[in-house]
């Protein structure tokens, strides 16, 4: 099947995202375990991905869990440190596809403010032909309507889209809509997938 466009997730595909690693370094493993056992930080962060300001959701989390207010504040103040570093092999593949004239799209759960912060740190995030960001659209993976928005707006047939994401549930929704998919487990496997679809050649991935 011919591929007309390559669709990318961002977090844990193009840039790392590891709050546990950050907090372990910042406050130690015991306090980190207590924090994540007590506070569902990702549920508050997911609300930001759906469109609420992250600063507001984390302020609410701190009010709900005052014993961890200092650490929760760090989730906003040091967000970019959790979303670091870039994944060089993936970035190289993105840049190569772009240079070869293959349309590249983003479909990513991301907060409005944090996406701006990430783009400032990682300029390659501004090279997508179109970025479909959950907070901008009020839609979120793995809900099918988010994928349908990309299909309708881009005009590409679902069967001619190739999508990579690190979460099986996000891949499953795309596959159910007829997209070609690849569960991201590292840039080498993703490179092999792009090679198999004829989008890159061996020289591109050396």
Phi and psi in degrees as a GROMACS rama.xvg file:
@    title "Ramachandran Plot"
@    xaxis  label "Phi"
@    yaxis  label "Psi"
@TYPE xy
-68.2088  144.723  UNK-2
-110.133  128.077  UNK-3
-94.751  -27.0746  UNK-4
-154.916  148.82  UNK-5
-108.613  127.656  UNK-6
-109.947  129.009  UNK-7
-115.215  135.325  UNK-8
-74.8228  166.25  UNK-9
-112.39  -60.5208  UNK-10
-65.2675  129.284  UNK-11
67.9834  9.66674  UNK-12
-119.49  -50.7061  UNK-13
-105.272  -30.5383  UNK-14
-132.696  147.475  UNK-15
-68.7335  155.319  UNK-16
-148.315  108.311  UNK-17
-146.922  81.5997  UNK-18
-59.5276  -37.9412  UNK-19
-62.4821  -42.1751  UNK-20
-61.257  -44.2838  UNK-21
-61.5042  -51.3649  UNK-22
-66.7926  -33.1813  UNK-23
-60.2635  -42.22  UNK-24
-71.0254  -30.9269  UNK-25
-84.4748  -40.8176  UNK-26
-126.576  -0.266383  UNK-27
93.6453  158.006  UNK-28
-66.5224  -36.257  UNK-29
-68.5704  -46.3131  UNK-30
-66.517  -35.3271  UNK-31
-63.4483  -44.8397  UNK-32
-62.2683  -42.8731  UNK-33
-62.3729  -41.562  UNK-34
-58.9097  -52.8343  UNK-35
-75.3642  -22.2973  UNK-36
-72.9811  -27.5188  UNK-37
-98.1944  -39.2343  UNK-38
-116.215  124.167  UNK-39
-85.1876  76.355  UNK-40
-60.3503  -34.0119  UNK-41
-69.0349  -27.6936  UNK-42
-68.9406  -37.6107  UNK-43
-67.7135  -39.8972  UNK-44
-65.3941  -36.0736  UNK-45
-64.1805  -32.7317  UNK-46
-64.5664  -34.9513  UNK-47
-65.6564  -41.8048  UNK-48
-59.4404  -29.7823  UNK-49
-83.6038  -6.97845  UNK-50
131.09  -13.2096  UNK-51
-76.0419  147.713  UNK-52
-62.1036  131.033  UNK-53
-61.6066  -38.1485  UNK-54
-58.9591  -38.425  UNK-55
-70.6284  -42.6285  UNK-56
-66.8195  -35.7544  UNK-57
-74.136  -31.4151  UNK-58
-63.8366  -39.0103  UNK-59
-65.1553  -41.9794  UNK-60
-61.2627  -41.065  UNK-61
-65.2192  -37.838  UNK-62
-68.0698  -35.2679  UNK-63
-72.3807  -28.2475  UNK-64
-133.781  69.9348  UNK-65
-61.2317  -25.8258  UNK-66
-65.1694  -18.8095  UNK-67
-118.442  21.7596  UNK-68
-59.5674  -40.7053  UNK-69
-62.8807  -45.6204  UNK-70
-66.6206  -40.8206  UNK-71
-62.9887  -37.6029  UNK-72
-60.3187  -31.1463  UNK-73
-67.3273  -25.4093  UNK-74
-61.6085  -37.0161  UNK-75
-81.1995  -49.0799  UNK-76
-63.6068  -29.9459  UNK-77
-120.347  27.233  UNK-78
-56.1886  -42.8172  UNK-79
-64.5213  -26.3066  UNK-80
-71.1804  -26.2399  UNK-81
-78.1702  -27.6784  UNK-82
-100.631  51.5661  UNK-83
-146.253  152.389  UNK-84
-90.5349  -173.303  UNK-85
-68.3309  162.48  UNK-86
-103.058  98.6942  UNK-87
-56.7803  -41.0972  UNK-88
-62.1925  -38.5457  UNK-89
-69.0838  -42.2494  UNK-90
-61.1676  -40.6725  UNK-91
-61.5906  -39.6163  UNK-92
-66.7698  -41.5746  UNK-93
-60.1104  -47.8917  UNK-94
-62.9597  -39.6079  UNK-95
-66.608  -43.6541  UNK-96
-58.5594  -43.7648  UNK-97
-62.231  -43.1655  UNK-98
-64.7701  -29.7608  UNK-99
-83.5275  1.05267  UNK-100
79.9944  17.4668  UNK-101
-89.222  122.931  UNK-102
-58.1872  134.113  UNK-103
-123.615  129.595  UNK-104
-122.408  152.286  UNK-105
-110.287  139.659  UNK-106
-131.85  100.975  UNK-107
-141.762  138.382  UNK-108
-78.2759  115.57  UNK-109
-156.739  141.014  UNK-110
-73.0694  157.664  UNK-111
-63.8959  -51.238  UNK-112
-70.1428  -39.3547  UNK-113
-69.5353  -29.9116  UNK-114
-66.8883  -39.9167  UNK-115
-62.0679  -42.5959  UNK-116
-62.3214  -44.0526  UNK-117
-64.8417  -40.3066  UNK-118
-64.7159  -34.9468  UNK-119
-68.1014  -36.4084  UNK-120
-78.4958  -36.0502  UNK-121
-123.28  87.0941  UNK-122
-58.5352  -22.6201  UNK-123
-63.4257  -19.6022  UNK-124
-69.8383  -13.3063  UNK-125
-92.0712  1.96748  UNK-126
-90.7893  -5.95854  UNK-127
-61.6202  144.184  UNK-128
-64.3979  -32.1156  UNK-129
-158.241  134.182  UNK-130
-111.27  118.542  UNK-131
-98.0525  104.342  UNK-132
-110.167  130.581  UNK-133
-56.7247  -45.8469  UNK-134
-65.8466  -29.8198  UNK-135
-69.9048  -31.0549  UNK-136
-106.575  -11.7742  UNK-137
67.2772  27.5783  UNK-138
-130.502  154.242  UNK-139
-147.867  141.887  UNK-140
-70.1077  146.187  UNK-141
-95.4084  24.6711  UNK-142
-64.0969  131.311  UNK-143
-60.5524  -26.8052  UNK-144
-63.661  -28.89  UNK-145
-65.3476  -42.8246  UNK-146
-67.5291  -39.5974  UNK-147
-64.2697  -34.7114  UNK-148
-61.2518  -44.4366  UNK-149
-61.2772  -45.2292  UNK-150
-59.1384  -48.8541  UNK-151
-66.2645  -43.7919  UNK-152
-72.2908  -39.4839  UNK-153
-79.6623  -29.0399  UNK-154
83.0082  2.23435  UNK-155
-83.5379  139.642  UNK-156
-66.0379  138.518  UNK-157
-51.8383  -40.2522  UNK-158
-69.2795  -11.5148  UNK-159
-108.618  16.7533  UNK-160
-105.281  138.145  UNK-161
-116.469  121.675  UNK-162
-121.517  134.344  UNK-163
-121.377  140.636  UNK-164
-156.324  153.014  UNK-165
-89.0732  -7.04518  UNK-166
-107.327  124.2  UNK-167
-57.2503  -36.1798  UNK-168
-66.9335  -31.8025  UNK-169
-72.8487  -37.1892  UNK-170
-65.2049  -39.6864  UNK-171
-62.3761  -41.017  UNK-172
-63.5904  -43.6297  UNK-173
-61.8516  -45.1886  UNK-174
-62.4671  -38.1898  UNK-175
-64.8247  -24.3457  UNK-176
-89.8472  -0.162473  UNK-177
95.496  5.31768  UNK-178
-70.8775  151.19  UNK-179
-77.9023  140.163  UNK-180
-137.007  157.71  UNK-181
-145.094  120.492  UNK-182
-76.0461  114.666  UNK-183
-74.0842  123.253  UNK-184
-128.788  8.66456  UNK-185
151.172  156.879  UNK-186
-65.8766  -27.0431  UNK-187
-66.3658  -45.5845  UNK-188
-64.9621  -36.4425  UNK-189
-66.3092  -39.8299  UNK-190
-61.269  -42.455  UNK-191
-61.8954  -38.0721  UNK-192
-64.536  -45.9084  UNK-193
-63.0183  -37.0042  UNK-194
-64.3424  -45.09  UNK-195
-63.9136  -29.6344  UNK-196
-86.6305  1.65467  UNK-197
75.2764  16.8426  UNK-198
-84.9967  -28.0264  UNK-199
-130.083  163.93  UNK-200
-116.396  175.721  UNK-201
-60.1649  -35.6123  UNK-202
-64.5641  -30.506  UNK-203
-68.4185  -26.2947  UNK-204
-109.285  10.7545  UNK-205
